[in-house]
């Protein structure tokens, strides 16, 4: 019998190949279906990390749902992860406040002139009133920067549950056109 055939008859080798066969499935699942993330920082307080000042080492762990982004389904009020337009190496978490065609009255530091959201863009804001760098700083963002929708808080256990879709701090500042946008 050849050495290679003998090698593949060993139980440990067969088990290793069985495990390795599932690696592409796992990679596909975490890139296109669901994955986990830790939310650090205070830009989404009180939605995430509400006790950050008293417990700076405890961060929320969330479930990221990726197929909405793959299908280009975006809704106002969704909490999403996106690549920062100012620092492409930074993944941030914000709430979608407005979609293409909507008219937004920005907050400082933006000028007080209403902004119409261009095609293929959205307006995102952190829920915190003081600790956020968002569209009020950098303007509308391309939808292509969005990587996932944050759907569930997994940790801390006492706060586990669905992430609510909501207005955040945009109440009365957005003139909306329609409810859901699907592009493509």
N, C-alpha and C positions, 0 to 999 in steps of 0.2 A: 504494500500500500504506500502511496506517495506521502511525503511529509506534509504537504498542504492539506490533503484530505484528512490526515491524522490530526492536524491542527484544528480544523473546523469541527471535528467530532467531540472536542472537549466541551463540557457543559458551560464553563465560564466564558468561553469564546462565543458560543451560540447565544448565551444570555446578553453579552455585550452587544452583539449585532442586533438582537431584538430591541434593545434599548435605543441604540443608535438609529434604527429605522424610524423611531418616533420623533427624533429631533426635528426634522423638517415640519412635521405636524405642529409641534410646540411652537416653533418659530412663526409659522403661518398664523396660529391662533393668537399669539401675543401681538403680532403686527396688524392683524386685520379684524379680530373679533373682540377679545377682552384682554386687559392687562391690569397690573396694579401699579400704583404710584404713591409716593409720599408727598404731601403738600407741606412745604415749608414757607415761612414768612407770614406776614400779616395782611397782605393786600386783599384777601378774601374774608377777613373777619367781619362779622361773626359766623359766616357760613362754615368756614374751616378755621381750625386753630383758635377758638374763641378765648382760650386761656393762655395764649402765647406769652404774655408778659409775666405771668406767675409760674408757668411751666415751659421755659424756652426749649427744653430738650424733647418735649412730647409733641409730635406732629401727627396730623391726620393721615391715615392710609385710606385710599379711595380706589374704587373700581372704575376703570376707563373703558368706555364702550366705543369701539372704533368703526363699526359698520355704518353709522349715520354719516360720518365724514366721508367714508368711501362711496356712499350713495349720494353725497352732496345734499344731505337733508339738514338744514339749519333752522332753528326756531329762536325767536326772541325769548330771552329768559334762560336759555340753556347755559350751563356752566361748562366751559370747554378748556382744553389745554391748547396752547399755541406757542410757536416759536416767536420770541420777542423781535419786533421789527428793529429795535435798537441794538440788540445783541443776539445774533443768530445762534449762539451756543446756549442760550438760556430758554428753557421751557417754562412758561408761565401759565397761571390759571386765572381766567377772567370769565365774566358773564357777558353773553351777547345781548346788547341793548337795542341795536337797530340793524336792519338789513338793507340791501340795495333799494334805493328810491326813497327811504325814510328821511325825515328831516329831524336833526338833533340839535338841541340847544346845549352846547358844551359847557363844562365847568372850568374854572381856572385850573391850569395856567393858559388854556386856550383863549383866544379872543371871543367875545360874547356873540359873535355872528353865527347864526344857524348854519349847520353843515348838512348838505344833501349827500347821502351815502352813494358812491358811484357803483356801477355794475361790478359784480364779483368781489365786493368788499362788505365789511360789516363794522360796527362800532362796538368795542368791548370796554367794559369797566370792571374794576375790582369793587367788591362790596364795601370795603373800608372807606371811610370818608377822608382819612388822613394819610394812609400808608400805601398808596397805590400809584403806580405809573401805568397808564392805560391810554385809550384813545384820546382822552383829554390832553395828553402830552404829545402823542405821535399821530393823531388823526385816525381816519378809517384804515383798517388793515385788510390785506387780501385774504379771501377765504382759504387760499392755499396754505396759509401759515397754520391753520387749525389742524391738530393731530387727532383729537378725540373729544368725546363728551364725557364729563364726569357724572356717573349715574348713581353711585352708592358710596356712603361712608362705611368702611369696614372696621376702622379703629379710630378712636377708642370705643370699646364695646358699649359703653353707656350712651354714646351718640350715634350708634349704627343706624342706618336707614337710608331711604332714597334721598337724593339731592333734589330739593325742590326747585322747580323752574319758577322764576319770579322777576320782578322789575328791578330789583336791587335799588339803587339810588336814582333811577331814571324817571320816576313817576312825574308826569306832567312836563317832561322835557323832550319827548319824542312824538312826532306825528307819524303814525304808522300807515302802511299800505299793505293790506292782506295779513294773513296769519303765519304761513309757512312758505319758505322759499325752497325750491328744488332746482338746482342748476344742472345743466348738462344733458 
